[in-house]
Amino acid sequence: MKTYKFTAFEPTGKLIVEESWNFENDEDAKKKGEEFIEEKGFTKTTHRLVNSSGKLVLFHV
């Protein structure tokens, strides 16, 4: 399992939430990350999901 960092922001740039999630790979992170984001109610909030190397896996403005 690899660790991914999820962050969500207010329009002002203020951090709302920062969590670490574990997935098998980037493809799994993208698919399951989208599901987690929807469950947590952040689909319309600016957010990002990056892998441990800093590669952007998901991003929404």
N, CA, C and O of each residue as an XYZ file, in Angstrom:
244
protein
N       0.831     -1.180      0.000
C       0.000      0.000      0.000
C       0.881      1.252      0.000
O       1.932      1.292      0.640
N       0.437      2.243     -0.716
C       1.135      3.523     -0.787
C       0.271      4.595     -0.125
O      -0.957      4.521     -0.149
N       0.922      5.581      0.460
C       0.208      6.656      1.136
C      -0.017      7.826      0.190
O       0.892      8.248     -0.524
N      -1.242      8.343      0.194
C      -1.645      9.489     -0.610
C      -2.186     10.554      0.324
O      -2.786     10.237      1.350
N      -1.976     11.821     -0.027
C      -2.432     12.936      0.791
C      -3.595     13.626      0.094
O      -3.478     14.059     -1.052
N      -4.729     13.723      0.803
C      -5.910     14.434      0.315
C      -6.016     15.760      1.053
O      -5.914     15.804      2.279
N      -6.220     16.835      0.309
C      -6.445     18.139      0.917
C      -7.615     18.824      0.223
O      -7.788     18.704     -0.990
N      -8.422     19.547      1.008
C      -9.542     20.328      0.476
C      -9.412     21.747      1.008
O      -8.977     21.962      2.139
N      -9.798     22.720      0.173
C      -9.601     24.135      0.486
C     -10.868     24.942      0.291
O     -11.712     24.601     -0.538
N     -11.001     26.021      1.062
C     -12.046     27.011      0.843
C     -11.610     27.894     -0.326
O     -10.435     27.880     -0.691
N     -12.535     28.669     -0.927
C     -12.159     29.564     -2.030
C     -11.068     30.558     -1.656
O     -10.349     31.033     -2.535
N     -10.927     30.883     -0.386
C      -9.900     31.820      0.075
C      -8.524     31.168      0.140
O      -7.516     31.854      0.311
N      -8.479     29.838      0.005
C      -7.223     29.106      0.108
C      -7.017     28.476      1.471
O      -6.055     27.736      1.678
N      -7.920     28.766      2.408
C      -7.820     28.204      3.759
C      -8.054     26.694      3.712
O      -8.996     26.219      3.078
N      -7.192     25.959      4.383
C      -7.279     24.504      4.422
C      -8.515     24.062      5.210
O      -8.731     24.508      6.337
N      -9.320     23.188      4.612
C     -10.497     22.638      5.283
C     -10.146     21.311      5.935
O     -10.444     21.080      7.107
N      -9.508     20.441      5.157
C      -9.173     19.108      5.655
C      -7.900     18.610      4.979
O      -7.623     18.925      3.822
N      -7.137     17.824      5.734
C      -5.942     17.171      5.199
C      -5.905     15.776      5.807
O      -5.844     15.622      7.027
N      -5.942     14.762      4.948
C      -5.958     13.380      5.413
C      -4.982     12.545      4.595
O      -4.665     12.873      3.452
N      -4.514     11.463      5.202
C      -3.684     10.488      4.486
C      -4.533      9.260      4.207
O      -5.196      8.732      5.100
N      -4.506      8.814      2.963
C      -5.244      7.629      2.545
C      -4.254      6.641      1.944
O      -3.222      7.042      1.406
N      -4.564      5.351      2.033
C      -3.694      4.307      1.482
C      -4.381      3.585      0.329
O      -5.539      3.181      0.430
N      -3.642      3.433     -0.771
C      -4.124      2.741     -1.962
C      -3.003      1.896     -2.530
O      -1.835      2.106     -2.202
N      -3.346      0.948     -3.375
C      -2.366      0.061     -4.005
C      -1.476      0.795     -5.007
O      -0.266      0.574     -5.055
N      -2.097      1.685     -5.819
C      -1.363      2.388     -6.873
C      -2.150      3.635     -7.290
O      -3.228      3.896     -6.756
N      -1.619      4.398     -8.234
C      -2.263      5.643     -8.665
C      -3.635      5.402     -9.291
O      -4.563      6.181     -9.075
N      -3.761      4.344    -10.051
C      -5.045      4.035    -10.694
C      -6.114      3.743     -9.636
O      -7.236      4.241     -9.723
N      -5.758      2.943     -8.653
C      -6.652      2.614     -7.545
C      -6.981      3.877     -6.742
O      -8.122      4.073     -6.324
N      -5.982      4.725     -6.532
C      -6.173      5.968     -5.786
C      -7.160      6.886     -6.501
O      -8.005      7.514     -5.863
N      -7.052      6.961     -7.812
C      -7.964      7.823     -8.571
C      -9.396      7.313     -8.461
O     -10.314      8.087     -8.193
N      -9.585      6.026     -8.667
C     -10.931      5.448     -8.644
C     -11.542      5.518     -7.242
O     -12.639      6.049     -7.068
N     -10.847      4.994     -6.266
C     -11.382      4.956     -4.900
C     -11.360      6.332     -4.249
O     -12.220      6.648     -3.427
N     -10.377      7.149     -4.619
C     -10.310      8.507     -4.093
C     -11.533      9.314     -4.481
O     -12.073     10.054     -3.659
N     -11.977      9.183     -5.725
C     -13.197      9.867     -6.172
C     -14.400      9.426     -5.341
O     -15.255     10.247     -5.009
N     -14.474      8.142     -5.004
C     -15.562      7.626     -4.179
C     -15.492      8.213     -2.768
O     -16.512      8.634     -2.223
N     -14.301      8.245     -2.176
C     -14.119      8.813     -0.838
C     -14.514     10.288     -0.817
O     -15.189     10.743      0.107
N     -14.091     11.029     -1.835
C     -14.371     12.460     -1.924
C     -15.873     12.698     -1.989
O     -16.390     13.608     -1.342
N     -16.573     11.881     -2.769
C     -18.026     11.999     -2.863
C     -18.686     11.680     -1.518
O     -19.588     12.397     -1.085
N     -18.240     10.609     -0.859
C     -18.790     10.231      0.447
C     -18.599     11.337      1.478
O     -19.471     11.555      2.319
N     -17.469     12.036      1.421
C     -17.153     13.079      2.403
C     -17.782     14.425      2.036
O     -17.716     15.374      2.817
N     -18.390     14.510      0.854
C     -19.076     15.729      0.442
C     -18.173     16.830     -0.088
O     -18.518     18.007      0.017
N     -17.028     16.478     -0.655
C     -16.086     17.472     -1.161
C     -16.030     17.537     -2.688
O     -15.074     18.087     -3.235
N     -17.016     16.997     -3.382
C     -16.955     16.971     -4.850
C     -16.972     18.367     -5.466
O     -16.394     18.567     -6.534
N     -17.620     19.337     -4.819
C     -17.710     20.686     -5.370
C     -16.745     21.654     -4.691
O     -16.782     22.858     -4.942
N     -15.889     21.124     -3.837
C     -14.897     21.919     -3.124
C     -13.551     21.757     -3.816
O     -13.251     20.687     -4.347
N     -12.745     22.798     -3.814
C     -11.401     22.678     -4.372
C     -10.634     21.642     -3.566
O     -10.534     21.745     -2.343
N     -10.093     20.643     -4.256
C      -9.385     19.564     -3.574
C      -8.328     18.953     -4.479
O      -8.314     19.157     -5.693
N      -7.437     18.191     -3.835
C      -6.399     17.486     -4.591
C      -6.019     16.209     -3.847
O      -6.183     16.096     -2.632
N      -5.513     15.266     -4.606
C      -4.987     14.016     -4.063
C      -3.641     13.785     -4.731
O      -3.551     13.712     -5.956
N      -2.591     13.670     -3.917
C      -1.245     13.479     -4.448
C      -0.627     12.217     -3.852
O      -0.952     11.820     -2.733
N       0.273     11.590     -4.623
C       0.967     10.409     -4.105
C       2.167     10.849     -3.272
O       2.432     12.044     -3.145
N       2.882      9.899     -2.714
C       3.998     10.217     -1.817
C       5.155     10.909     -2.532
O       6.008     11.512     -1.881
N       5.195     10.830     -3.852
C       6.231     11.533     -4.628
C       5.801     12.947     -5.004
O       6.581     13.701     -5.585
N       4.561     13.307     -4.673
C       4.046     14.625     -4.995
C       3.307     14.693     -6.321
O       2.878     15.769     -6.736
N       3.153     13.545     -6.997
C       2.434     13.516     -8.276
C       0.948     13.726     -8.026
O       0.351     13.073     -7.170
N       0.361     14.642     -8.782
C      -1.056     14.942     -8.682
C      -1.874     13.812     -9.298
O      -1.708     13.489    -10.474
N      -2.759     13.210     -8.500
C      -3.594     12.110     -8.976
C      -5.001     12.607     -9.288
O      -5.592     12.213    -10.294
N      -5.537     13.468     -8.433
C      -6.850     14.090     -8.630
C      -6.745     15.570     -8.288
O      -6.000     15.955     -7.386
N      -7.499     16.402     -9.016
C      -7.532     17.825     -8.710
C      -8.859     18.391     -9.195
O      -9.329     18.071    -10.287
N      -9.448     19.236     -8.362
C     -10.698     19.908     -8.747
C     -10.672     21.326     -8.222
O     -10.320     21.557     -7.065
N     -11.046     22.290     -9.072
C     -11.112     23.702     -8.663
C     -12.556     24.083     -8.500
O     -12.858     25.227     -8.159
